[in-house]
Amino acid sequence: GAATTIGVVATDARLDKAQATKVAQMAHAGLARSIDPVHTSSDGDALFALATGAAGRPADTTLVGSLAAVATARAVVNAVRAAASIRSADGLWIPSLHDLPPFDRPAA
């Protein structure tokens, strides 16, 4: 199956275009921390970064990008936990986390 994850990370700091691009790139690490597999050849994962500049001062791009990755991973996990199962009109059932048996990792 193909799946695409799209998101936006935002800050009130001042970022130029190159810095916003770097923050978006770093935020992708959050997808890798929370989705497996991620960035496959059949999906279109995309994260965008925006900066309002309302804080009036420049940002530490590394810090903002690192926090964006944490926020992205948490957002994915929260979305999975909040999702509900769906049944399509043709009877296809897509279960949510709540309908699946507990996941136990095999012993290493």
C-alpha positions in Angstrom: 0.0 0.0 0.0 0.8 3.6 -0.6 0.4 6.2 2.0 1.3 9.8 2.2 1.9 11.9 5.3 1.6 15.7 4.9 2.2 18.2 7.6 3.2 21.8 8.6 5.5 22.9 11.3 5.4 26.5 12.3 7.3 28.9 14.5 6.9 32.5 15.5 10.6 33.1 15.1 12.1 34.8 12.0 13.4 32.3 9.4 14.6 33.0 5.9 13.7 30.6 3.1 16.9 28.5 3.5 16.3 28.2 7.2 12.7 27.2 6.8 13.7 24.6 4.3 16.3 23.2 6.8 13.6 23.1 9.5 11.3 21.2 7.2 14.0 18.7 6.4 14.8 18.2 10.0 11.1 17.7 10.9 11.1 14.7 8.5 13.2 12.9 11.2 10.0 12.9 13.2 8.3 10.9 10.5 11.1 8.3 10.6 10.8 8.1 14.4 7.1 7.3 14.3 6.3 5.7 10.9 7.7 2.4 9.6 8.3 2.2 6.7 8.6 5.9 5.8 9.7 7.7 2.6 9.0 4.7 0.4 9.0 5.0 -3.4 5.2 4.8 -3.5 4.3 7.6 -1.0 4.6 11.3 -1.1 5.6 12.3 2.4 6.0 16.1 2.7 6.5 18.5 5.5 6.4 22.3 5.2 7.8 24.8 7.5 6.6 28.4 8.0 7.7 31.2 10.2 5.5 34.1 11.2 8.3 36.2 12.5 6.0 37.5 15.3 8.7 36.9 17.9 10.8 39.6 16.1 14.1 37.8 16.5 16.0 35.2 14.4 15.8 31.6 15.4 18.5 29.0 16.1 17.7 26.8 13.1 19.2 23.7 14.7 17.1 24.1 17.8 13.9 24.8 15.9 14.5 21.9 13.5 15.2 19.5 16.4 12.0 20.6 18.2 10.1 20.3 14.9 11.2 16.7 14.6 10.0 16.0 18.2 6.7 17.7 17.5 6.2 15.8 14.3 6.8 12.4 15.9 4.4 13.3 18.7 1.7 14.5 16.3 1.9 11.2 14.3 1.6 9.1 17.5 -1.3 11.3 18.8 -3.1 10.9 15.5 -2.8 7.1 15.5 -4.1 7.0 19.1 -7.0 9.3 18.3 -8.0 7.5 15.0 -11.2 5.6 14.7 -11.8 2.6 12.5 -13.7 3.1 9.3 -15.8 0.9 7.0 -16.2 2.0 3.4 -19.5 1.7 1.5 -18.3 -1.4 -0.2 -17.6 -3.1 3.1 -13.8 -2.6 3.3 -12.9 -2.3 7.0 -9.8 -0.3 8.0 -9.2 -0.9 11.7 -7.8 1.7 14.1 -5.2 1.0 16.8 -8.1 0.4 19.3 -9.4 -2.6 17.3 -6.0 -4.4 16.9 -4.6 -6.9 19.3 -1.6 -5.7 21.5 1.7 -5.6 19.6 4.4 -7.6 21.3 7.9 -7.4 19.9 9.7 -10.7 19.5 12.5 -11.3 22.0 15.9 -10.1 20.6 
